[in-house]
């Protein structure tokens, strides 16, 4: 498979600095040689970045750094769509989760031209469905899924075109355990399927993950895996800005990615929210590489 990698050096959407260095940590952990060992070909690696926050005003406190984030997401969307047109698999490395507005808008635009929708499995401790009116922080990395479903700043919504990037029937959140009170009504209103850690504990991770991919691929062209490393328990992924105890363990995280590969319907992938300034000897960077390998076909036997 030909792979196009986009490194997104972005931390404007987060409350803590450092995720802009996430792509570098993933590369240091050996991403490209490990992908090549699986038989893939990395066709190109490009960079999307922003100016330093110290050189900018955050603007509206309800949606901080909106202009700069929109600009970065527009570049990501164009690059993803261009790569798909060339037959390349988009692998986007972050960067905070605000970047997903760009990644998934690009995917959506490509597949909409072909009369198809995009499914998404969103691995995250949070549901990321705040809007400027509900966000307690104004940090846009807590808003991307809402924007992709058609709620939030019009600047972000417009990146997908004339209609929302996603249909809620095709969206599944896996691993949620920390949802802001004010965003719960929108989560329920849209009807996106949320597998909380409580449900996964009660019913079994394997069954929930199987259902998640079945739902996301049922009426879509395939599935994009948007993997926020804070979906993993901090014991296994300490290098994230918003750690929440009680997340997916190492094997459960691999199971999600192995299921994506086994589906045969993986359209794209992004790995986000790695903050090397909070990591321990690049432990989370190495985990990110292992998970990407699993999603792109590495098996135990």
N, C-alpha and C positions, 0 to 999 in steps of 0.2 A: 504494500500500500504506500502511495506517496503521501507524505505528511507535510503540511505547512504550519510552522510554529510561529505564533505571535507572542512576544514577551511584552506584557503590559506593566509598565513601571508607574503604578498608581497607588497612592494612599490617601488621596483627598476625600474619598468617601467614608473613610474610617475615623474613629475617634482617637486612635493611636497611630503614630507615625511608624513606618518600617515595612509595610507590605509592598512598597515600590521595589524593594530588594528581593522579593520572593522569587521572581524568575531566575535571577542569578544563582540563588541557593539551589534551585532545582537543577540548573545546568551543572553546577559544581558537583552535585550528587551523581552525575553521569547519565543524564537523560538520553542524549543522542546516541552514544555508543550502545546503551541498553536497548533502544528502539531498533537500532541497526542489527543487533544480534537476534532480534525477533524476525528479521527479514524485511523490515520496513525501510523506506528510503525517505530521509528528511530532505525535501526539495529546497526549502529556504527557511530562514529564520529572520524575522523582522522585529522592529521595536516600535512600540507606541508609548509615548511618555507625555508628561506635563511639566510646566514650570514648577519651581519650588514653591511650596505654600507660603514661605516667608516673603516671596515676591508678589503675592496676590492678596486681594481682599476676599474673604469668604462669601461676601454678598448676603443674600437672604439667609438669616439664621435658621429658617425652617427647612432650607435645602442648600446646605453649605457647598460652595465651589461648583454650583450647578453648571455654569457656563463652561468651565474647563473640563468637567466630567463629560458633558454633552459632546464637546469637541473630540475628546479621546474616544468615546463610544462610537461616534460617527466614523472615525478612522478604523476602528476595529470592525464595525459592520461592513464597511467597504472592502476591507481586506478579506474577511471571511467569505463574503459573497464572491469576490474575485477568485479566491482559491477554489471554491466549489465549482465555479464555472470551468476551471482548469482540471477538474477531477481530483482535487487534493482534499485530504481529510484535515479539517481545522482543529488544531490543538492550541488552546489559548492559555497562557500561564499568567497568573496574577501575583500581585495586584489585589485590590479589595474587590468585593463582590459587586460593586456598582458596575464593573466592566461587563457583567452579563447582559446588560441592556444592549450593548453593542454586539456581543457575540451572537446572541439569540435573534436580534433584529436582522443581522446579516443572513443567518440560516433561514429565518422566516421569509425574507424577501426572495431568496433563491427558490425555495420550495413552493411559495405561493404562485410564482410564475408558471409552475408545473401543476397547478391545481391541487396542491397537497398541503397539509398542516404539519407542524413540527411538534412532536411530543418531548416532554422534558421530565427527567428525574432530577430533583433538586435536593442534594444531600446537604443538610444544614442543621445546626442546633436551633436556628431561628427560622421563621417563615418569610422574613424579608418582604412583608406586605404592608409596611407603613406608607403613608403619604406625608407631604409637608404639614398637613393638618393634624396628623396623629402622632408623628414621630416625637419622642421625648428628647431627642438629641439634635435633630436636623441633619444627621449623617446619612448620606445617600446610600451607603452600603446596606442600610436597612430598608430600602425602598425598591430595589430592582425588579422583584417579581411582580409587585403591584403595577409598576410602569409597563412591564411586558404584557400585563393583562388589561391595560388600558386605563389605569388610575395613576394620577400624580402629575408631575410637571409636563406640560405639553411639549417642551423641548425634547424630553426623553421619549415621549410617546411617538413623536413624528419620525423617529429614526426607523421605525418599521414600515412606514408608509401611511396609507389612508385608514388602516384598521389595526387593531392591536396585534402584536406579534404572536400571541398565544391564545388558544381557546382553553378555558379552565378545565374542560373535560379531558384534555391531554396532559395535564400537569399533576405531578405527584411529588410531595415533599417527604423526605425520609430522614428520620432521626431528630425531629423537632422536640425540644424540651424547654425552651425559654422564649415564650411568645409575649410581646407587649400587650397589655390589657386593651389599649386603644386600637390595636390592629385586628383583634379577634373578630369583630363584626364583619370586616371586609373578607377575612379568610372564610367565614361561614357563608357570607353572601355570594361569593364567587363559586363556592362548591368545589374548590380544588381538594384533592384527596391528600390528607395529612396523616402519615404514619408517625405517631409520637413514639418516643422511646418506651412509654408505658404500654402502649399496644404491642409493640414489638417484643417486649419482655413477656407479655401475657400470651401472645399467640405464636411467638417464634419468629426470629429474624428471617429465616429462609423463606417461610410462607409469605411474609409481608413483602419481602423484596421481589419474590416471584410475581405477586399480584401487582406490585408497583410497575414493573416493566410491561406486564401484560396490558395494564390500563393505558400506559403512556404510548404504546405502540398499536393499540387496537384500531384506531381510526386515523392514524398519522403515517407520514412517510417513514418514520423511524424516530429514534430518541436521541436527544442531546443530554449528556451527563454533565451537570453543573455541580462540581464537587467542592464544597467549602470545607476546608480542613478542620474547622471548629465543630463539624459534625462528628468528628472522631473524639474519643475521650482524651482529655489532656494528658493522661498517663502515656498515651502513645503518640500524641501530637501536641507537645507543649508549646510549639512556636506559632501561636495564634493570638490575635489581639483581644478576642472575646471568648475565652475558654469557659465551658460550662461542664461541670462534672456529670458523669453518667451517660456518656455518649457511646457511639459504636466502638467496639474493641478492634484490635488489629485484624482478626480473622473476619469479623462481620464487615469491616470496611473492604477487605479484599473480595468478600462474597458479592457485595454490590457491584464492584467493578468486573468480576468474573461473569456475573449475570448479564451485564451490559454486553460483554464480548460474546457470550453464548447466544444472545438474542439474534445476532447477525444483522441487527438493525441500528447500530450505533452510527449516528450522523456527524457527531462532533463531541468534543470534550473540552472542559476547562477546569483548571485546578487553581483555587483562589485562597486568599487570606493567610498565606504563609508569611509570617513576620520573623525574619532571621534574628532580629534584635532580642527576641524573647525565646529563641530556641536554645537547645542544648546540643552543641557539637553537630549541628545540622541534622539532628534526629528527624525532624519533621520534613526537611528537604529530601532525605533519603526515603521516607515513607511516601512522599508525593511521587517519586520516581517509581517505586514498587507498585503503587496503585495505578498509575498510568500504564505500566507494563501489563498489569492484570486486565485492564479495560481493553487493551489492544492485542490481547491474545495469549499472554503468557499463562501457562498452566503448570500444575505440579508435575504431571506426567504427560 
